[in-house]
Amino acid sequence: MGVNHIMFDLKGKNAMVTGSSRGLGRGMAEALLEAGARVVLVDKSEEVNAARDELKAKGLCVHSVRADLSSHEGRVEAFRQTLEMTEGKMNILVNAAGIHDRRACLDLPLEAWNTVIEINLTAVFDLCKMAGEQMVQQKTGKIINIGSMLSFIGGFNASAYAVSKGGVAQLTKSLSNEWAMHGIQVNAIAPGYMATTMNHDLLQDEARYPQITARIPAGKWGTPKDLAGITVFLASEASDYVTGTIIPVDGGYIAR
C-alpha cells in the first residue's frame, strides 16, 4: 500500500494543545488546524484568545480555553471545557506547555524546583491520564508530549528542567506500553535549540549562543515551523504503528 495525502488528513479530528498561545505550541496547533483538525488552544496567558481570533480569521476551526495548568483543579477544568467544545471526543492531545528556571542548582529554591516539575511533568501525567480515559473508551487516540534535548543530556543550570524532560520521555514510553493495545499511540517530540521566547537569554548569551550553534550540523536554530511536519505525522494515521518514541527535531544536534 502506498503513501498518500489522505493518511495525513485530520478532518473530523479534535485536538487539545496546551501552551499554544505562542512559540512551539502555537506552531504545532496551527499545523494541526491546517491539516483539518478542530483545535482547542489552552494557555494561562490572555494571549490565547488573541491567538484563537487570528487563526479563526484564516478560516480555521479553533477554540480557546484560558487555564492555569499548575494545579490539578485547573487541569480538570481545562479538560472539561475542551470536551465541551469538541462534543465529548478527544482524538489528539499535545502537551506543549512548559517552563524553565535557568538558575544553578545551588541557587534553586525547592519551591522553584516544585513549580517546574508540576508544570512540565505532573501536568503532563494528569492530562495524559484524562485523555487516556477518553481514548481507551474510543479505542483510538494520539498523544504527543514535548520532550527536549535535555531528555537525553544533562544541560547546564537546568536541573529541574532536565529532570522534568527526562521524566516526560519515560512517561511517554510507559504510557505507550499500557495503551498501545487500545489503539492509542503515545510519542514525544524532542525539539533542539529553538529560537523562541523561552530561549531568549541563550540567544543573547555571547558565550553560549555561538557554542551551541557550532554543534548544530544544520548550522542554525529551529523555529516553530520546523515542528509542523512531525506534529501532523504523529497526529495522523500515518503513524499508527509508531508509539513509545522520543523523536529529536534538532538539526542533528544530538547526533554530533
N, C-alpha and C positions, 0 to 999 in steps of 0.2 A: 504494500500500500504506500503510495507516495504522499509527500507532504503538500498540503495546500493551505491557502489563507484561512479557510473555514476552521482549521484546527486552532487558530489564534483569535477567533471571533468570540467576543464576550457579551454579545447581545443577549439580554434576558438574565444576566448575572448581576448579583448585588454584592457590593464591596464596602467594607468599613476600613478606612485608612486613618490611623492616628498620626498625630504630629504633622498634619497636612496643610497647615496654613501657609507654609513656605518651605524652601530648601528641598531636601531629598524627598520628604513625604509629599510635598506639593507636586513634584515632578512625577512621582510614582502614581499618584492619584490621577493626574492628567493623562498619563499613558493608558490607564485602565479605562478612563472615560472615552478616549479617542478610539479604543478597541471595542466600544459599545456597551460597557458596563454602566449600571447605575451606581454612583459612588456617594457615600456619606463621609464628608470630611469631619474629623474630630480633632479638636485642639483646645488648649487652655486660652490661647491668645484670641482677642477680639478680632484679629485679622482673619480668622477662619470664615467669618461671614462675608468679608470683602472678597476673599478668595472664591467663595461659592458664587458670588454675584459676577465676578469676572469670567468664571468658567461657564456659568449659565448663559452669559451674553454670547458665548460661542455656539450656543445651541446644544450644550451637553446636559445630560440628566444628572444633576448634582444637588445634594442637600448638605446641610452642615449642622453640627452639634458642638456647642461650646461647653467644654467639660474639663474638670480638674482630675487627671488620672493618678494623682498622688495618694488617693485614698480608695479603699475598696468600695465605699459607698458611691464615690464619684464615677468609678468604672462601671458599676452596676447600672447607674442611671444613664450613662452614655450608651451602654449596650442596649438598654431598654428603649431609649429614644431612637437608636439606629434601627432596631427591629420594627418599630412603628412606621418608620419611613420606607422600609423595604418589604412591607406586607408580611412580616414574620419570617422571611427567608434570608439566610446568610450563606453566600457562596464563597466569598473571598474575605479573609482578614489580613490586613497588612499592619504589623506593629512597627511603625516608623518613629514614634515619639521617643525622644531620648535627651539626656542632659549630660554635661561633662563638668567636672571640677578639676582644674589643672594644677592644684596645689600639690607640693611634695607630700609624701606620706607623713613625715614628722610635723607638718603644718596642717594636716587634715583632721578636723574635729570629727568625732564619732557621728554627730548629727548630720554633717555633710556626707559622710560615707552612707549613712542610712537613707538619705534622700536620693542619692544616685542609685543605690540598689533598688529602692522602692519603685522609681520611675522606669529604670532600664531593664529590670529583671522581674520583680514581683508583679508589676502591672502587666508585663508580657504573659507571665504564667496565668494570671487572673483572666485576662481577655481570651487567651487560648482556651482556657477551660470553659468559659461561657460559650465561645464559638464552637468548641468541640462538642458540647452537649447538643447544640443545634444541628451540627453537621452529621453526628452519629445517627440522629433520627432521620436525616435526609439521605444517608448513605453516600454522601458526596461532599467535597469541600476542599478548599485550598487555603493554607495558612502560610504567610510569608513573613518571617521575622527579619529584623535587621541586626546583623552582627557587626563586625568591624575587623580591621587588620589586627586589633587587639583581642580578637577571638583566638588568634594564633600566636601573637607575640606579646611581650610584656609592656611595651611602650615606655614612656618617661613621664614622671609626675602624673600618673594616671592609674593609681592602684585601684580605686573604686570602679572607675570606668572599665578597666581591663577585666576585673573580676565579673562585672555585670555582663560584659560582652562574651566572656568565656562561658558564663552561665547560660546565655542565650543559645550559644552553639550546642551545649549539652542538652538543654531543654528541647531544642529542635529535634535532636536525634531521639531522645527518649519518647517524646510525643509521637514521632513518626512510627516508632516501634509499636506503640499502643493502638494507633488509629489507622494505620495503613490497611488493615483488614476490613475497615469500614468504608473504604473508598476515599479516604482523606489523605491528601499529600501535605506534609509539613516540611518546609525548607527554609533556609536563611540565605540572605544576600549579605556578603561582607564587603561593603564599599572600601575602596582605598582612600587615599587622601583627596578630599573633595573641596572645591572652592565654594564653601558655604559659610553662613554666619557663624556656625559653631566653631569653625576653624579660623576665625578672624585673627586671633592672636598669633597663630602659627604662620599665617600668610604674611603677617607684618614682622615676623621674627627674622632679623637679618642674619642670624647664625643658622637656625633650624630650617628655615624655608629652603635655602639652596642645598642643604644636606639631604633633605627629604626628596626634593625634586631630582637630585642627581641619582638617586636609587631607583627612580621610576623609569623603566625601559621606554615607555611611551613618551617620556620627556615632558609631561605636563600633568597637572592635577585634573581630576574629573569634575563633571558638572551633573546636576540632576538629570539632564537628558541622557546621560550615559547609563542610567538605571532603567530607562523606559523599556528596552527590548527584553531584558531579563525578567522584569516585572510581569509583562504581558505573557511571556513564556511560562513562568511559574504559576500564573493565574489561569491558564488555558488548558484545554485537553491535550495540547502538545506535550505537556509534562506529566501525563497521567501515570507514568512508570518511573518518575523521578521523585524520590522522597528521602528525607533524612540527610540532605546535603547542605553544606555551607559553601556557597559559591562566591569566590572572590571576583569583584569587578574593580580592578585596581591598576590597570595599565601595566601589569606584570610585576608589581612591587613585591609581592610575596614570593615570587619565584627567583628574585635576584639573589 
